[in-house]
Amino acid sequence: MENKGKLELLATLKLAPHEEFYRVVDFLNRNLKAYNLMFGVTKKEEEMIFSIYEV
């Protein structure tokens, strides 16, 4: 049976916070959806964590 909707974390990167970074993640998600990739960003204290997932 196939696990539809399951996300597999491929990589993470810690970065200094920047207010425009959410726009980059949105851009990547819109343009790379066909490649079964999803991008995310979370803010923890004074850093942002960029994540790449395979759907």
PyMOL CGO cylinders between C-alpha atoms (Angstrom):
from pymol import cmd
from pymol.cgo import CYLINDER

trace = [
    CYLINDER, 0.00, 0.00, 0.00, 1.27, 3.46, -0.94, 0.3, 1, 1, 1, 1, 1, 1,
    CYLINDER, 1.27, 3.46, -0.94, 1.84, 6.13, 1.76, 0.3, 1, 1, 1, 1, 1, 1,
    CYLINDER, 1.84, 6.13, 1.76, 0.27, 9.12, 0.01, 0.3, 1, 1, 1, 1, 1, 1,
    CYLINDER, 0.27, 9.12, 0.01, 1.08, 12.47, 1.54, 0.3, 1, 1, 1, 1, 1, 1,
    CYLINDER, 1.08, 12.47, 1.54, 4.02, 11.18, 3.58, 0.3, 1, 1, 1, 1, 1, 1,
    CYLINDER, 4.02, 11.18, 3.58, 6.90, 13.62, 3.80, 0.3, 1, 1, 1, 1, 1, 1,
    CYLINDER, 6.90, 13.62, 3.80, 10.50, 12.46, 3.92, 0.3, 1, 1, 1, 1, 1, 1,
    CYLINDER, 10.50, 12.46, 3.92, 12.98, 15.01, 5.24, 0.3, 1, 1, 1, 1, 1, 1,
    CYLINDER, 12.98, 15.01, 5.24, 15.91, 15.27, 2.82, 0.3, 1, 1, 1, 1, 1, 1,
    CYLINDER, 15.91, 15.27, 2.82, 17.93, 18.17, 4.24, 0.3, 1, 1, 1, 1, 1, 1,
    CYLINDER, 17.93, 18.17, 4.24, 17.94, 21.11, 6.65, 0.3, 1, 1, 1, 1, 1, 1,
    CYLINDER, 17.94, 21.11, 6.65, 19.96, 24.29, 6.78, 0.3, 1, 1, 1, 1, 1, 1,
    CYLINDER, 19.96, 24.29, 6.78, 20.21, 26.82, 9.62, 0.3, 1, 1, 1, 1, 1, 1,
    CYLINDER, 20.21, 26.82, 9.62, 20.33, 30.46, 8.55, 0.3, 1, 1, 1, 1, 1, 1,
    CYLINDER, 20.33, 30.46, 8.55, 20.27, 33.90, 10.09, 0.3, 1, 1, 1, 1, 1, 1,
    CYLINDER, 20.27, 33.90, 10.09, 16.70, 35.23, 10.13, 0.3, 1, 1, 1, 1, 1, 1,
    CYLINDER, 16.70, 35.23, 10.13, 15.53, 37.35, 7.22, 0.3, 1, 1, 1, 1, 1, 1,
    CYLINDER, 15.53, 37.35, 7.22, 11.98, 38.57, 6.67, 0.3, 1, 1, 1, 1, 1, 1,
    CYLINDER, 11.98, 38.57, 6.67, 11.99, 37.81, 2.90, 0.3, 1, 1, 1, 1, 1, 1,
    CYLINDER, 11.99, 37.81, 2.90, 12.95, 34.14, 3.30, 0.3, 1, 1, 1, 1, 1, 1,
    CYLINDER, 12.95, 34.14, 3.30, 9.30, 33.03, 3.41, 0.3, 1, 1, 1, 1, 1, 1,
    CYLINDER, 9.30, 33.03, 3.41, 8.89, 34.41, -0.12, 0.3, 1, 1, 1, 1, 1, 1,
    CYLINDER, 8.89, 34.41, -0.12, 11.76, 32.21, -1.36, 0.3, 1, 1, 1, 1, 1, 1,
    CYLINDER, 11.76, 32.21, -1.36, 10.16, 29.11, 0.19, 0.3, 1, 1, 1, 1, 1, 1,
    CYLINDER, 10.16, 29.11, 0.19, 6.80, 29.99, -1.41, 0.3, 1, 1, 1, 1, 1, 1,
    CYLINDER, 6.80, 29.99, -1.41, 8.52, 30.47, -4.78, 0.3, 1, 1, 1, 1, 1, 1,
    CYLINDER, 8.52, 30.47, -4.78, 10.27, 27.08, -4.55, 0.3, 1, 1, 1, 1, 1, 1,
    CYLINDER, 10.27, 27.08, -4.55, 7.07, 25.29, -3.52, 0.3, 1, 1, 1, 1, 1, 1,
    CYLINDER, 7.07, 25.29, -3.52, 5.09, 26.78, -6.41, 0.3, 1, 1, 1, 1, 1, 1,
    CYLINDER, 5.09, 26.78, -6.41, 7.72, 26.02, -9.04, 0.3, 1, 1, 1, 1, 1, 1,
    CYLINDER, 7.72, 26.02, -9.04, 9.09, 22.64, -7.96, 0.3, 1, 1, 1, 1, 1, 1,
    CYLINDER, 9.09, 22.64, -7.96, 5.82, 20.94, -6.99, 0.3, 1, 1, 1, 1, 1, 1,
    CYLINDER, 5.82, 20.94, -6.99, 5.98, 18.72, -10.10, 0.3, 1, 1, 1, 1, 1, 1,
    CYLINDER, 5.98, 18.72, -10.10, 9.25, 17.22, -8.81, 0.3, 1, 1, 1, 1, 1, 1,
    CYLINDER, 9.25, 17.22, -8.81, 7.57, 15.96, -5.60, 0.3, 1, 1, 1, 1, 1, 1,
    CYLINDER, 7.57, 15.96, -5.60, 9.56, 18.39, -3.47, 0.3, 1, 1, 1, 1, 1, 1,
    CYLINDER, 9.56, 18.39, -3.47, 8.26, 20.58, -0.68, 0.3, 1, 1, 1, 1, 1, 1,
    CYLINDER, 8.26, 20.58, -0.68, 10.13, 23.30, 1.18, 0.3, 1, 1, 1, 1, 1, 1,
    CYLINDER, 10.13, 23.30, 1.18, 9.56, 24.69, 4.63, 0.3, 1, 1, 1, 1, 1, 1,
    CYLINDER, 9.56, 24.69, 4.63, 10.97, 27.29, 6.98, 0.3, 1, 1, 1, 1, 1, 1,
    CYLINDER, 10.97, 27.29, 6.98, 10.64, 27.60, 10.74, 0.3, 1, 1, 1, 1, 1, 1,
    CYLINDER, 10.64, 27.60, 10.74, 11.97, 30.24, 13.07, 0.3, 1, 1, 1, 1, 1, 1,
    CYLINDER, 11.97, 30.24, 13.07, 13.65, 29.11, 16.29, 0.3, 1, 1, 1, 1, 1, 1,
    CYLINDER, 13.65, 29.11, 16.29, 14.96, 31.81, 18.57, 0.3, 1, 1, 1, 1, 1, 1,
    CYLINDER, 14.96, 31.81, 18.57, 17.49, 33.77, 16.50, 0.3, 1, 1, 1, 1, 1, 1,
    CYLINDER, 17.49, 33.77, 16.50, 17.78, 31.43, 13.52, 0.3, 1, 1, 1, 1, 1, 1,
    CYLINDER, 17.78, 31.43, 13.52, 15.65, 30.09, 10.70, 0.3, 1, 1, 1, 1, 1, 1,
    CYLINDER, 15.65, 30.09, 10.70, 15.67, 26.46, 9.66, 0.3, 1, 1, 1, 1, 1, 1,
    CYLINDER, 15.67, 26.46, 9.66, 15.11, 25.75, 5.97, 0.3, 1, 1, 1, 1, 1, 1,
    CYLINDER, 15.11, 25.75, 5.97, 13.90, 22.21, 5.24, 0.3, 1, 1, 1, 1, 1, 1,
    CYLINDER, 13.90, 22.21, 5.24, 13.55, 20.19, 2.02, 0.3, 1, 1, 1, 1, 1, 1,
    CYLINDER, 13.55, 20.19, 2.02, 11.09, 17.28, 1.88, 0.3, 1, 1, 1, 1, 1, 1,
    CYLINDER, 11.09, 17.28, 1.88, 10.23, 14.66, -0.70, 0.3, 1, 1, 1, 1, 1, 1,
    CYLINDER, 10.23, 14.66, -0.70, 6.49, 14.07, -0.96, 0.3, 1, 1, 1, 1, 1, 1,
]
cmd.load_cgo(trace, "trace")
